[in-house]
Amino acid sequence: MDEPTKDEAPPPSSRNAADAEPEPPRWKGIAIAVGLAMAAGGIAALVLTGMQDKAIYSKGVDELLLQKDKFKGRPVRAEGLLVHGSLQKRDQPCEYRFVLQKNGAELPVRFAQCVVPDTFRDVPDLDVGVTVEGELATDGSFEASSVLAKCPSKYEMEQKKQNGEKMPHGPLAVGP
């Protein structure tokens, strides 16, 4: 009467130990999760560390000069206005030198290339916004690898046109 029938499973105490499936150790799953988390953290640290050297900061001339020790020898963008009368071009060796200013701070810039944007002109009574990319030298000057001149606003251009003045990018086409 106490014997199990063929359809009934034997009680747990009477099961054979060899028939039971072994439970996977729980620590293996935890170890895998910890290993994956550490690997992801290591990859993130490598990416962020590698990008830190390649990061280019964008600062106004005044901010850049206030923090010049932090940015010496590092890639940086400086933004300011071209100081009127400071733009000089030299043919041998080919380079441009000019001064940018913002909020009273001035930054001398050297651009050792022959070609600048068409909008990069020193036009009286027209403020030209300039962004330079390069490195701050130890002497406080800026060695630019690229120069971007912002176009004057449409309003300023219209005023110049009405006054018969030349535009910074060249002559205007006049219709018939």
C-alpha positions as CSV (number, residue, x, y, z in Angstrom):
1,M,0.0,0.0,0.0
2,D,2.9,2.3,0.7
3,E,4.6,1.4,-2.6
4,P,4.3,4.0,-5.3
5,T,2.6,3.0,-8.5
6,K,4.3,3.3,-11.8
7,D,2.5,6.7,-12.6
8,E,3.5,8.3,-9.3
9,A,6.9,9.7,-8.7
10,P,8.7,8.4,-5.7
11,P,8.8,10.8,-2.7
12,P,11.9,13.0,-2.6
13,S,13.6,11.1,0.1
14,S,13.5,8.0,-1.9
15,R,14.8,9.4,-5.2
16,N,18.2,8.2,-6.3
17,A,20.9,10.9,-5.9
18,A,22.3,10.1,-9.4
19,D,18.9,10.8,-11.0
20,A,18.7,14.4,-9.7
21,E,20.0,17.2,-12.0
22,P,22.8,19.2,-10.4
23,E,21.9,22.9,-9.8
24,P,24.3,25.3,-11.5
25,P,26.3,27.2,-8.9
26,R,24.9,30.7,-8.4
27,W,28.3,32.3,-8.1
28,K,29.1,31.5,-11.7
29,G,26.3,33.9,-13.0
30,I,27.4,36.6,-10.6
31,A,31.0,36.2,-11.7
32,I,30.0,36.5,-15.3
33,A,28.0,39.7,-14.6
34,V,30.8,41.2,-12.7
35,G,33.3,40.4,-15.4
36,L,31.1,41.9,-18.1
37,A,30.6,45.1,-16.0
38,M,34.4,45.4,-15.5
39,A,35.1,45.0,-19.2
40,A,32.5,47.6,-20.1
41,G,33.9,50.0,-17.5
42,G,37.4,49.4,-18.9
43,I,36.4,50.1,-22.5
44,A,34.5,53.3,-21.4
45,A,37.6,54.5,-19.5
46,L,39.8,53.9,-22.6
47,V,37.5,55.7,-24.9
48,L,37.1,58.7,-22.6
49,T,40.9,58.9,-21.9
50,G,41.7,58.7,-25.6
51,M,39.1,61.4,-26.4
52,Q,40.5,63.7,-23.8
53,D,43.6,64.3,-25.7
54,K,41.7,64.9,-29.0
55,A,39.0,67.2,-27.5
56,I,38.9,70.7,-28.9
57,Y,37.7,73.3,-26.5
58,S,35.9,76.4,-27.9
59,K,36.6,79.6,-25.9
60,G,36.2,83.3,-26.4
61,V,39.5,85.2,-26.6
62,D,38.9,86.6,-23.1
63,E,38.2,83.2,-21.5
64,L,41.1,81.6,-23.3
65,L,43.6,84.2,-22.0
66,L,42.2,83.9,-18.4
67,Q,42.8,80.1,-18.5
68,K,45.9,80.2,-20.7
69,D,47.9,77.8,-18.5
70,K,45.2,75.1,-18.9
71,F,45.2,75.4,-22.7
72,K,48.9,75.9,-23.7
73,G,49.9,73.3,-26.3
74,R,46.4,71.8,-26.5
75,P,44.0,72.0,-29.5
76,V,41.6,74.8,-29.0
77,R,39.2,77.1,-30.8
78,A,39.3,80.8,-30.1
79,E,36.5,83.2,-31.0
80,G,36.6,87.0,-31.3
81,L,36.5,90.0,-33.5
82,L,39.2,91.0,-35.9
83,V,41.0,94.1,-34.7
84,H,40.8,96.7,-37.4
85,G,44.2,97.5,-38.9
86,S,45.9,94.3,-37.6
87,L,45.5,92.1,-40.6
88,Q,48.9,91.6,-42.4
89,K,49.8,89.2,-45.2
90,R,53.4,88.1,-45.9
91,D,54.3,86.3,-49.1
92,Q,57.7,84.7,-48.1
93,P,57.0,82.6,-46.1
94,C,53.3,82.8,-46.8
95,E,51.4,83.7,-43.7
96,Y,48.7,86.0,-42.2
97,R,49.1,87.7,-38.9
98,F,46.3,89.5,-37.1
99,V,44.8,90.2,-33.7
100,L,41.5,89.0,-32.3
101,Q,39.7,90.7,-29.4
102,K,36.8,90.0,-27.1
103,N,35.7,92.0,-24.1
104,G,39.0,94.0,-24.1
105,A,41.3,91.0,-24.3
106,E,43.5,90.7,-27.4
107,L,45.1,87.6,-28.9
108,P,47.8,87.8,-31.6
109,V,47.3,85.1,-34.2
110,R,49.7,83.6,-36.8
111,F,48.2,81.6,-39.6
112,A,51.0,80.0,-41.7
113,Q,49.0,79.4,-44.9
114,C,48.3,81.4,-48.1
115,V,44.6,81.0,-48.4
116,V,41.9,82.5,-46.1
117,P,38.2,82.6,-46.5
118,D,36.8,85.3,-48.8
119,T,34.9,86.9,-45.9
120,F,38.1,87.3,-43.9
121,R,38.8,91.0,-44.8
122,D,39.5,94.1,-42.7
123,V,36.7,96.4,-43.7
124,P,36.4,99.7,-41.9
125,D,33.2,100.1,-39.8
126,L,32.4,96.4,-40.2
127,D,33.1,94.0,-37.4
128,V,34.3,90.6,-38.7
129,G,33.7,87.7,-36.3
130,V,36.5,85.1,-36.5
131,T,37.0,81.6,-35.2
132,V,40.6,80.2,-35.2
133,E,41.5,76.6,-34.5
134,G,45.0,75.7,-33.4
135,E,47.2,75.9,-30.3
136,L,48.1,78.6,-27.8
137,A,51.9,79.1,-27.8
138,T,54.0,79.5,-24.7
139,D,54.6,83.2,-25.5
140,G,50.8,83.8,-25.4
141,S,50.3,84.0,-29.2
142,F,48.1,81.7,-31.1
143,E,49.3,79.3,-33.9
144,A,46.2,78.8,-36.1
145,S,45.7,75.8,-38.3
146,S,42.4,77.0,-39.6
147,V,40.6,80.4,-39.9
148,L,36.8,80.7,-40.2
149,A,35.3,84.2,-40.7
150,K,31.7,84.7,-40.0
151,C,29.7,86.6,-42.6
152,P,28.5,90.0,-41.5
153,S,24.8,90.2,-40.8
154,K,22.5,90.8,-43.6
155,Y,21.5,94.1,-42.1
156,E,25.1,95.3,-42.0
157,M,25.6,94.2,-45.6
158,E,22.5,96.1,-46.7
159,Q,23.7,99.3,-45.0
160,K,27.1,99.1,-46.7
161,K,25.4,98.5,-50.1
162,Q,23.2,101.6,-49.6
163,N,26.2,103.7,-48.7
164,G,28.0,102.5,-51.9
165,E,30.7,100.8,-49.9
166,K,32.5,97.6,-50.9
167,M,31.5,94.3,-49.4
168,P,34.1,92.3,-47.6
169,H,33.7,89.4,-50.0
170,G,34.1,91.4,-53.2
171,P,32.0,93.5,-55.6
172,L,28.3,93.0,-55.8
173,A,26.7,92.2,-59.2
174,V,24.5,95.1,-60.3
175,G,21.5,94.4,-62.4
176,P,20.5,96.3,-65.7
